């Protein structure tokens, strides 16, 4: 079955087909096995963002200093949106050149607070992006699921890496289907990860657990899709609940909603870590 995009308004029929197709594809994807590392996230910032967004940001802040020791970087951000990733890099004392790549300019891109970087925005599909420049870091944060040919994106990114450069891709897992419903073309399961990254040596990390999953479902998914409101996560208690659930996740590290995949051009990583 051809993948259906959930990024535009769908008919009742296509909504049903999207949910059913991605559910059964997700379940079938677990017939393959990919070793992953569960990431325990420390205390999160007290924000109204979803648990998975906060966990993804905290994961990047934890992992980047270990895998990118140089503080001067050339960065390509695929599907950059508002370009908020620059602020995260600046907090970690990185500097250099940042290229935000997207098919349309986000209204907040010009408001980026990242004065340590020389910023540029390119309106282009990654597969059509032409440049002689090479990058130390190429990243996509919940962008691959919105792109028809995700494998072509990973291959193109590899061509644009410096010899010691790395790619990082944060993608929704199968469990995100129940949280975001019709969102992007797909969610990612072990089979999809293996097909997408199998020609590289790579590491897969998973973020979030059972408690964060249900917090998102009760405070974001149901209010938004049933009652058309986001007011529950504006409650003062919401950030505290996010942190409590994040701490409890380590006891039940199931239903992780996000994967982070890291691969190097020189293929120095080994997918041999225990689940």
RAPE-V836770 format. One record per pair of residues at least 12 apart in sequence whose ideal C-beta (glycine too) atoms are under 7 Angstrom apart, sorted by sequence separation. I is the first residue (numbers start at 1). J is the second residue. D is the distance in whole Angstrom. If there is no record, write none. Layout:
# RAPE-V836770
I&J&D, I&J&D
This chain:
# RAPE-V836770
6&18&6, 86&98&5, 109&121&6, 4&17&6, 154&167&7, 174&187&5, 219&232&5, 220&233&6, 4&18&5, 41&55&5, 44&58&6, 75&89&7, 173&187&6, 219&233&5, 172&187&5, 173&188&6, 174&189&5, 98&114&7, 105&121&6, 172&188&6, 41&58&5, 83&100&5, 171&188&5, 41&59&7, 105&123&6, 98&117&4, 104&123&7, 138&157&5, 219&238&6, 1&21&5, 39&59&5, 80&100&3, 97&117&7, 103&123&7, 73&94&5, 75&96&7, 77&98&7, 80&101&6, 81&102&7, 95&116&4, 96&117&6, 97&118&5, 98&119&5, 99&120&5, 100&121&5, 101&122&5, 102&123&7, 71&93&6, 74&96&6, 75&97&7, 77&99&7, 80&102&5, 94&116&7, 95&117&6, 103&125&6, 127&149&7, 138&160&6, 71&94&5, 72&95&6, 73&96&4, 74&97&5, 75&98&5, 76&99&5, 77&100&5, 78&101&5, 79&102&6, 99&122&6, 101&124&6, 138&161&6, 71&95&6, 72&96&5, 75&99&7, 77&101&6, 82&106&5, 90&114&5, 76&101&6, 81&106&5, 87&112&7, 89&114&7, 101&126&6, 127&152&5, 135&160&6, 144&169&6, 82&108&4, 83&109&5, 86&112&5, 87&113&5, 90&116&5, 127&153&7, 134&160&6, 135&161&6, 136&162&6, 145&171&6, 215&241&6, 61&88&6, 65&92&6, 82&109&6, 87&114&6, 90&117&7, 126&153&5, 134&161&7, 135&162&6, 138&165&7, 144&171&5, 145&172&6, 215&242&7, 60&88&6, 64&92&6, 86&114&3, 89&117&7, 101&129&6, 134&162&5, 137&165&7, 142&170&6, 83&112&5, 127&156&6, 136&165&5, 137&166&6, 138&167&5, 139&168&5, 140&169&5, 141&170&5, 142&171&7, 126&156&6, 135&165&6, 142&172&7, 215&245&5, 57&88&6, 61&92&6, 86&117&6, 86&119&7, 173&206&7, 212&245&5, 211&245&4, 212&246&6, 148&185&7, 179&216&5, 211&248&4, 212&249&5, 146&184&5, 175&213&6, 179&217&6, 211&249&5, 145&184&3, 146&185&7, 178&217&7, 210&249&7, 145&185&6, 209&249&3, 145&186&5, 208&249&6, 209&250&7, 211&252&7, 145&187&7, 154&196&6, 179&221&5, 210&252&4, 213&255&4, 154&197&7, 209&252&5, 181&225&6, 209&253&4, 210&254&5, 213&257&6, 151&196&6, 209&254&6, 210&255&5, 150&196&6, 209&255&7, 209&256&6, 78&126&5, 208&256&5, 207&256&6, 208&257&5, 206&256&4, 208&258&6, 207&258&5, 206&259&6, 207&260&7, 85&139&7, 205&259&7, 204&259&6, 205&260&4, 85&141&7, 204&261&5, 74&133&7, 76&135&5, 202&261&6, 203&262&5, 74&134&7, 75&135&6, 78&138&7, 202&262&7, 74&135&5, 75&136&7, 78&139&7, 79&140&6, 202&263&4, 74&136&5, 75&137&5, 76&138&5, 77&139&6, 78&140&4, 201&263&7, 73&136&5, 200&263&4, 73&137&6, 79&143&3, 197&261&6, 78&143&5, 193&259&7, 197&263&6, 201&267&4, 203&269&5, 79&146&7, 200&267&6, 202&269&6, 204&271&7, 68&136&7, 193&261&7, 201&269&5, 203&271&6, 68&137&6, 201&270&6, 202&271&6, 201&271&6, 203&273&6, 188&259&6, 78&153&7, 179&257&6, 175&255&5, 175&256&7, 176&257&5, 175&257&5, 173&256&6, 76&160&6, 173&257&6, 56&141&7, 172&257&6, 173&258&6, 172&258&6, 173&259&5, 170&258&6, 171&259&5, 170&260&5, 168&260&7, 169&261&5, 168&262&5, 166&262&6, 167&263&5, 166&263&7, 166&264&5, 67&166&6, 165&265&5, 163&265&6, 164&266&7, 163&266&6, 161&265&4, 158&265&6, 56&170&5, 7&146&6, 29&174&7, 59&205&7, 26&174&4, 59&207&6, 26&177&6, 56&207&6, 55&207&4, 55&208&6, 23&177&6, 22&177&5, 52&207&7, 34&190&4, 52&208&6, 33&190&6, 51&208&6, 32&190&4, 30&189&6, 32&191&4, 34&193&5, 29&189&3, 30&190&6, 31&191&7, 34&194&6, 26&187&6, 29&190&6, 51&212&4, 19&181&7, 29&191&4, 32&194&5, 26&189&5, 29&192&6, 18&182&5, 22&186&6, 51&215&6, 52&216&7, 22&187&6, 51&216&6, 37&203&7, 39&205&5, 41&207&7, 50&216&6, 15&182&6, 39&206&7, 36&204&5, 37&205&5, 38&206&6, 39&207&5, 36&205&7, 34&204&6, 36&206&5, 50&220&6, 10&182&6, 6&182&3, 6&183&5, 7&184&6, 6&184&6, 5&185&5, 3&185&4, 3&186&6, 48&233&5, 48&234&6, 54&242&6, 48&238&6, 48&239&7, 51&242&5, 55&246&7, 47&239&6, 46&239&4, 51&245&7, 51&246&7, 67&262&7, 44&242&6, 44&243&5, 43&243&6, 59&260&6, 44&246&6, 56&258&6, 55&258&7, 41&246&6, 52&257&5, 52&258&5, 40&250&5, 38&253&5, 35&271&6, 37&273&5, 35&272&7, 35&273&6, 35&274&7, 36&275&5, 35&275&6
